[in-house]
Amino acid sequence: GQMSMKLTGWPQIETSEPAYLKMTRINLGFPLRQVDARFNLSAKQEGPWLLHGQSLSAELLGGTLYSDEFHIDLHEQTGDLRIDLEQLNLSEILTLHKEGLSSSGKISGSVPIHIQAGKLSVSQGKVSSINPGGVIRYVPEDSVRLLADKNEQLKTVLGTLTDFKYKSLSAILEYSSAGTLSAQTQLKGSNPAFKNGRQINLNLNLEENVADLLKSLRLTDDVTRKISHRPQKK
């Protein structure tokens, strides 16, 4: 990547024109590509280091993210920004989460991010599907099947998701500073092979420790990369 910044002044330092940062790829457990950020910086010798963002964009999970404005105190590690998501591939998102899931379709939305002491949190983030919707297919593990045999409601949900053609999908996202993501998800659609393909509305509350998940994904990516670069014995 590369960064360009022109500074002026003392003891208070400021950018004389917007600085920019460009990076080809950042690994968060999933790749951010073509990252482009433009911002102003003001800093006092013993005071706050304030970053005032003008724009931020990147390629993410088959789509894009962008932000028009963000404010971060680099010294206190606090700040706020709103990330708009556009046309992310649902298949790439679900692949991160759990094996046995396949899907099609795209989602867009907006996620307000608050930073406190260097930790991120999200309140009332919203995403929804783009017309005409898509398909979700789930093949559960044996342990999940055993649970479903004892729970009629779970059995119905699993039966629906074997080939669920959704017309709409929406989710309200909450992310705690401890790394837990919860999603209140609503799905509307049908399964042609389930109850004669009648209209079904599903309300699912999903929870995942994203911090642990991303750490695991980064570790897997690092191990794979090291193995691929290891000299082969003849």
DODRENZA-480461 format. One line per 5 residues: number of its first residue (from 0); their letters; for each residue x negated, y, z negated of C-alpha. Coordinates in Angstrom, 1 decimal. Each point is the difference from the previous one (the first is absolute). Layout:
N
NUM) a) X Y Z  ...
REM end
This chain:
234
0) gqmsm) 0.0 0.0 0.0  -0.9 3.7 0.0  0.8 3.1 -2.0  -0.5 3.7 0.9  0.2 2.7 -2.7
5) kltgw) -1.1 3.6 0.0  -0.3 1.6 -3.5  -0.4 3.6 -1.1  -0.2 1.9 -3.3  -1.6 -0.4 -3.5
10) pqiet) 0.8 -0.8 -2.8  3.4 -0.8 1.6  -0.5 -2.1 3.1  2.6 -0.1 2.8  0.3 -1.3 3.4
15) sepay) -0.3 2.8 2.6  2.2 -2.1 2.4  1.9 -3.3 -0.3  -2.3 -2.9 -0.6  0.7 -3.3 1.7
20) lkmtr) -0.7 -3.7 -0.8  0.2 -2.7 2.6  -0.4 -3.7 -0.7  0.4 -3.0 2.4  1.1 -2.5 -2.6
25) inlgf) 0.6 -0.2 -3.8  0.7 -3.4 -1.6  2.6 0.2 -2.8  0.8 -3.7 0.3  1.6 1.0 3.3
30) plrqv) -1.6 2.3 2.5  0.6 3.7 0.4  -1.3 0.9 3.4  -0.8 3.3 1.8  0.3 2.0 -3.3
35) darfn) 0.1 3.8 0.7  0.2 2.5 -2.9  -0.2 3.8 0.1  -0.2 2.1 -3.2  -1.3 3.0 -1.9
40) lsakq) -2.1 -0.3 -3.1  -0.6 2.5 -2.8  -2.3 -0.8 -3.0  -1.3 1.9 -3.0  -3.2 -1.0 -1.8
45) egpwl) 1.9 -0.9 -3.2  3.5 0.1 1.3  2.4 -2.1 2.2  -1.0 -1.4 3.3  3.2 0.5 2.0
50) lhgqs) 0.6 -1.7 3.3  2.9 1.5 2.1  0.9 -2.3 2.8  1.3 1.2 3.3  0.4 -3.3 1.8
55) lsael) -0.6 -3.7 -0.5  0.6 -2.8 2.5  -1.0 -3.6 0.5  1.0 -3.2 1.8  1.6 -2.4 -2.4
60) lggtl) 1.5 -3.5 0.4  0.9 0.5 3.7  1.4 3.5 -0.6  -1.2 3.3 -1.4  0.0 2.0 -3.2
65) ysdef) -0.3 3.8 -0.3  0.3 2.8 -2.5  0.3 3.7 0.8  -1.1 1.3 -3.4  -1.6 -1.3 -3.2
70) hidlh) -1.7 1.4 -3.0  -2.6 -1.8 -2.1  -2.2 1.0 -2.9  -3.2 -2.0 0.5  -1.4 0.8 -3.4
75) eqtgd) 3.2 -1.0 -2.0  0.9 -2.7 2.6  3.6 1.2 0.2  2.1 1.0 2.9  3.1 -0.5 2.2
80) lridl) 0.6 -0.9 3.6  2.9 -1.3 2.1  -0.8 -2.7 2.5  2.3 -0.4 3.0  -0.1 -3.5 1.5
85) eqlnl) 1.0 -0.5 3.6  0.7 -3.3 1.8  -1.9 -2.4 -2.2  0.3 -3.7 1.1  2.0 -1.9 -2.6
90) seilt) -1.8 -3.2 1.1  -3.4 1.5 -1.1  1.4 1.2 -3.3  1.6 -3.4 -1.0  -3.1 -1.9 1.1
95) lhkeg) -1.9 1.9 -2.8  2.6 -1.0 -2.6  0.7 -3.8 0.4  -0.6 -3.0 2.2  3.1 -1.6 1.6
100) lsssg) 1.4 3.4 1.1  0.3 1.1 3.6  1.8 2.9 1.4  0.5 2.6 2.7  1.1 3.6 0.1
105) kisgs) -1.4 3.3 -1.2  0.6 2.3 -3.0  -0.5 3.7 -0.7  0.3 2.1 -3.1  -1.5 2.4 -2.5
110) vpihi) -2.0 -0.7 -3.2  -0.8 2.7 -2.6  -3.3 -0.7 -1.7  -1.1 1.4 -3.4  -3.6 -0.3 -1.2
115) qagkl) -0.8 0.1 -3.7  -3.4 -0.7 -1.4  -0.9 -1.7 3.3  3.0 -2.4 0.0  2.8 0.1 2.5
120) svsqg) 3.7 -0.3 -0.6  3.1 0.3 2.2  3.5 1.0 -0.9  3.0 -0.3 2.3  -1.9 -0.9 3.2
125) kvssi) 2.3 -1.0 2.8  -0.4 -2.1 3.1  2.5 -1.4 2.5  0.1 -2.0 3.2  0.1 1.5 3.5
130) npggv) 2.8 -1.1 2.3  0.8 -2.6 1.2  -1.4 -1.8 -3.1  -1.8 -3.3 0.3  -0.3 -3.5 -1.5
135) iryvp) -1.3 -1.4 -3.3  -0.8 -3.6 -0.4  -1.1 -1.6 -3.3  -1.2 -3.6 -0.5  -0.3 -0.4 -3.8
140) edsvr) -2.6 -2.0 -1.8  1.0 -3.2 -1.7  0.1 1.6 -3.4  2.5 2.6 1.2  2.1 -2.7 1.6
145) lladk) 0.2 -1.8 -3.4  1.1 3.2 -1.7  2.7 0.5 2.7  1.4 -3.5 -0.7  0.8 1.1 -3.5
150) neqlk) 1.2 3.5 1.0  2.9 0.4 2.4  -0.5 3.7 0.5  -3.7 -0.5 0.9  0.9 -2.9 2.3
155) tvlgt) 2.4 2.3 1.9  -2.6 2.7 0.4  -2.6 -2.5 1.2  2.5 -1.5 2.4  0.8 3.5 1.4
160) ltdfk) -3.7 0.8 0.5  -0.9 -3.0 2.1  0.9 2.1 3.0  1.5 3.4 -1.1  0.7 2.4 2.8
165) yksls) 0.2 3.4 -1.8  1.6 3.1 1.4  -1.2 2.2 -2.8  -2.6 -0.2 -2.7  -0.7 2.7 -2.6
170) ailey) -2.0 0.1 -3.2  -0.6 2.4 -2.9  -3.6 -0.3 -1.2  -1.5 0.5 -3.5  -3.7 -0.4 -0.7
175) ssagt) -1.4 0.2 -3.5  -3.5 1.2 -0.9  -0.6 -3.6 -1.2  0.2 -1.2 3.6  3.5 -1.5 0.0
180) lsaqt) 2.2 0.6 3.0  3.8 -0.6 -0.2  2.3 0.3 3.0  3.8 0.1 -0.2  0.8 -1.4 3.4
185) qlkgs) 3.2 -0.2 2.0  0.4 -2.1 3.0  3.1 -0.2 2.4  0.3 -2.6 2.7  0.7 -3.6 0.6
190) npafk) -1.4 -3.5 0.5  1.7 -1.7 3.0  -0.4 -3.5 -1.7  1.2 1.1 -3.4  3.8 0.3 -0.8
195) ngrqi) 0.8 0.4 3.7  -2.2 3.1 0.4  2.2 2.2 -2.1  -1.2 3.5 -1.2  -2.1 -0.2 -3.1
200) nlnln) -1.3 2.7 -2.3  -3.0 -0.9 -2.1  -1.2 2.1 -3.0  -3.5 -1.2 -1.0  -2.2 1.4 -2.8
205) leenv) -3.6 -0.8 0.8  -3.0 0.5 -2.2  -3.7 -0.5 0.7  -3.3 1.0 -1.7  -1.4 1.8 3.0
210) adllk) -3.3 0.9 -1.8  -0.8 -3.6 -0.4  1.2 -0.9 3.4  -2.2 2.6 1.8  -3.0 -1.0 -2.1
215) slrlt) 0.5 -3.6 1.1  0.4 1.0 3.6  -3.1 2.2 -0.1  -2.0 -2.9 -1.5  1.3 -2.4 2.6
220) ddvtr) -1.0 2.4 2.8  -3.4 0.5 -1.5  -0.7 -3.7 -0.3  1.2 -0.6 3.6  -2.2 2.7 1.3
225) kishr) -3.1 -1.3 -1.8  0.6 -3.5 1.3  0.5 1.2 3.5  -3.3 1.9 -0.2  -2.0 -2.9 -1.5
230) pqkk) -2.7 -1.3 2.3  0.9 -3.4 1.4  -2.4 -2.9 -0.6  -1.2 -1.8 3.1
REM end
